[in-house]
Amino acid sequence: MNVTTSLTTKRLVLRLYRDLRRYGSQLQFTDRDYFLRRIRQEFDQSRSLTDPKDIEFCYKRGRELLDKARVI
């Protein structure tokens, strides 16, 4: 993975995190605190990923959650 790809990936992951946090703060019919805590936990666990396929899988999983507007 080159530097440009790495920076782009970091930017995309950070944007996903922010979007999930915004989505979580707008939830009405579920426990917001649980959702936000779970998002933080998932990102903390995935922080050490280095394999591009694993990173892409986790990213797509997060995007799907936003696109379908579903809770974890």
Stockholm file with secondary structure:
# STOCKHOLM 1.0

chainA/1-72         MNVTTSLTTKRLVLRLYRDLRRYGSQLQFTDRDYFLRRIRQEFDQSRSLTDPKDIEFCYKRGRELLDKARVI
#=GR chainA/1-72 SS CCHHHHHHHHHHHHHHHHHHHHHHHTCSSSCHHHHHHHHHHHHHHHTTCCCHHHHHHHHHHHHHHHHHTCCC
#=GC SS_cons        CCHHHHHHHHHHHHHHHHHHHHHHHTCSSSCHHHHHHHHHHHHHHHTTCCCHHHHHHHHHHHHHHHHHTCCC
//
